[in-house]
Amino acid sequence: MMDKNYEEDRSGIESNTVGVYRTAATVKGGRRFSFSAMIVCGDRQGKVGLGYGKANQVPNAIEKAQKKAKRAMRPFPLTGTTIPHEVTGRFGACSVRLVPASPGTGVIAGAAVRAVLDLVGVKDCLSKAYGSTNNKNLTKAVMNGLEQLRSRSQVEALRKVSIEKTHAEEAHEAVQVEQVETTHAEAAAE
């Protein structure tokens, strides 16, 4: 029974491969190849982690990266289906600006940025990459940006003031209210 619960816990975590990279060491007999993989794991409900693994075969590298990503998973604050506020993440020569968007906008981002945002559960967000567009560093810059996010309650507690709602927050609350009303109407119809 314990194993079944463990499998159920694992089933909610999805993973996405950012990239598989090949390196070659020149030795006496020719070239010796090794592989590395970068994986993003998330539950689409605010938790995400990034993993990087190296091995002599691709499947082993992917497996190592997945284990590391699952271990590195941590929660991030979300507002509805977007991020609470604008943020800029940096790593190396990469900068990624993440901007909250109103419902229905979708994730406007490149493949590396989208991989992280999709698995954290963000469905509406604008992004812009500055500087280098190396996929490894872009994903690390997005993670850095997510680490800077603070929820409304955290900011209010730190500043000891109340903050008025942004346009994006009001739009997301309106959508949630509409969804609740439609489910009540459907239940009443049945």
C-alpha distance (Angstrom), angle and dihedral (degrees) to the residues before:
residue distance angle dihedral
M1 . . .
M2 3.82 . .
D3 3.82 90.1 .
K4 3.81 91.9 53.4
N5 3.82 92.4 54.3
Y6 3.79 89.8 47.7
E7 3.82 90.8 52.9
E8 3.82 91.0 48.6
D9 3.81 90.1 52.7
R10 3.80 90.8 50.7
S11 3.81 94.1 46.7
G12 3.83 92.7 69.5
I13 3.81 92.2 59.9
E14 3.79 116.7 88.4
S15 3.78 127.3 -170.5
N16 3.78 134.3 -152.8
T17 3.81 127.0 -165.6
V18 3.81 112.8 -129.9
G19 3.79 92.2 -174.2
V20 3.79 148.5 -35.8
Y21 3.80 114.5 -134.3
R22 3.82 130.4 -162.1
T23 3.79 125.3 -151.4
A24 3.80 127.0 -177.0
A25 3.82 129.9 -150.2
T26 3.77 114.3 -161.5
V27 3.80 110.4 -133.9
K28 3.81 134.8 170.8
G29 3.82 94.4 -83.0
G30 3.81 96.9 43.4
R31 3.79 131.6 -82.3
R32 3.79 126.3 -15.2
F33 3.80 113.2 -154.7
S34 3.78 126.8 -151.1
F35 3.79 128.5 -179.8
S36 3.77 136.6 -144.4
A37 3.79 129.9 -169.4
M38 3.80 135.0 -161.6
I39 3.81 115.6 -151.3
V40 3.81 132.9 -178.4
C41 3.83 118.2 -153.8
G42 3.79 124.6 -169.0
D43 3.80 144.9 151.4
R44 3.85 96.5 -137.9
Q45 3.82 88.3 -121.5
G46 3.79 102.2 89.8
K47 3.82 102.1 -66.8
V48 3.80 123.4 105.9
G49 3.81 139.2 155.8
L50 3.80 137.6 -172.6
G51 3.81 124.7 -139.7
Y52 3.81 134.9 -174.8
G53 3.81 121.8 -167.8
K54 3.80 135.2 177.5
A55 3.82 129.8 -158.6
N56 3.80 143.2 142.1
Q57 3.83 92.5 -101.5
V58 3.81 128.7 46.1
P59 3.86 97.8 -125.0
N60 3.82 91.4 51.7
A61 3.81 91.6 49.4
I62 3.83 91.1 49.9
E63 3.82 91.7 47.9
K64 3.82 92.1 50.7
A65 3.80 91.7 47.8
Q66 3.83 91.2 49.5
K67 3.81 92.0 52.3
K68 3.81 91.1 49.6
A69 3.82 92.0 46.9
K70 3.82 92.4 51.2
R71 3.81 90.1 49.4
A72 3.82 91.1 48.9
M73 3.84 95.0 50.8
R74 3.80 114.9 127.2
P75 3.82 135.8 165.7
F76 3.81 124.7 -98.4
P77 3.83 127.1 -168.6
L78 3.81 117.3 -105.9
T79 3.82 132.3 -175.1
G80 3.79 107.5 -143.8
T81 3.80 103.9 -56.6
T82 3.81 96.9 -22.4
I83 3.80 140.1 59.0
P84 3.84 120.1 -83.3
H85 3.82 96.7 -119.5
E86 3.80 145.7 -8.5
V87 3.79 114.5 -72.7
T88 3.82 139.5 173.1
G89 3.81 118.7 -144.4
R90 3.79 121.3 -162.2
F91 3.77 134.9 -165.7
G92 3.80 123.7 162.4
A93 3.81 108.7 -42.4
C94 3.84 92.0 -20.5
S95 3.79 125.1 100.0
V96 3.80 122.5 -179.4
R97 3.79 122.3 -169.6
L98 3.80 115.4 -155.8
V99 3.82 118.0 -164.3
P100 3.84 125.0 -173.3
A101 3.81 114.8 -118.9
S102 3.80 135.8 -160.8
P103 3.84 119.4 -100.9
G104 3.79 116.0 -73.8
T105 3.81 95.2 28.7
G106 3.80 95.2 106.0
V107 3.79 127.3 -154.2
I108 3.79 108.2 -51.2
A109 3.80 100.2 -165.3
G110 3.79 145.0 109.7
A111 3.81 122.9 -96.7
A112 3.83 97.8 -89.2
V113 3.82 94.7 46.9
R114 3.82 92.6 41.3
A115 3.83 91.4 53.5
V116 3.82 91.2 62.4
L117 3.82 97.7 37.7
D118 3.82 93.9 49.2
L119 3.80 93.5 51.4
V120 3.81 93.9 46.3
G121 3.82 88.2 56.0
V122 3.81 101.2 -107.1
K123 3.83 110.6 146.6
D124 3.82 99.6 167.4
C125 3.80 119.1 44.9
L126 3.79 140.4 123.6
S127 3.80 120.7 -142.6
K128 3.77 139.8 -176.6
A129 3.81 126.5 -169.7
Y130 3.81 119.4 -147.8
G131 3.80 129.2 -169.1
S132 3.78 117.5 -1.6
T133 3.82 117.7 19.5
N134 3.81 96.7 -159.2
N135 3.85 105.4 148.5
K136 3.83 95.3 -137.2
N137 3.80 92.6 52.5
L138 3.83 94.0 40.6
T139 3.81 91.6 58.0
K140 3.82 90.4 48.2
A141 3.82 89.9 49.0
V142 3.84 90.4 52.2
M143 3.82 89.7 50.6
N144 3.83 88.7 50.2
G145 3.81 89.2 51.6
L146 3.81 92.5 49.3
E147 3.83 89.9 51.0
Q148 3.82 88.6 58.8
L149 3.83 92.9 56.5
R150 3.80 117.6 112.9
S151 3.80 126.3 -172.5
R152 3.81 121.6 -125.0
S153 3.83 91.6 -105.6
Q154 3.83 92.6 51.0
V155 3.82 92.4 51.7
E156 3.80 92.6 45.3
A157 3.81 90.4 50.8
L158 3.83 92.5 48.4
R159 3.81 95.0 46.9
K160 3.83 96.1 34.1
V161 3.82 90.9 -135.4
S162 3.80 135.3 101.7
I163 3.81 116.8 -110.4
E164 3.80 124.4 -149.1
K165 3.80 117.8 -121.4
T166 3.80 121.1 -96.4
H167 3.81 123.5 -126.0
A168 3.83 91.3 -105.8
E169 3.82 92.5 51.6
E170 3.82 92.2 50.2
A171 3.82 90.9 48.8
H172 3.83 92.2 50.5
E173 3.82 91.9 48.2
A174 3.82 90.5 50.3
V175 3.83 90.3 52.4
Q176 3.82 91.4 49.2
V177 3.83 91.0 50.4
E178 3.83 90.4 50.2
Q179 3.82 91.0 50.5
V180 3.81 91.6 50.9
E181 3.83 91.4 48.3
T182 3.83 92.2 50.3
T183 3.82 92.0 49.8
H184 3.83 89.9 50.3
A185 3.82 90.4 48.9
E186 3.82 91.4 49.3
A187 3.81 91.1 48.9
A188 3.83 90.9 49.8
A189 3.83 91.2 49.3
E190 3.80 91.3 55.3
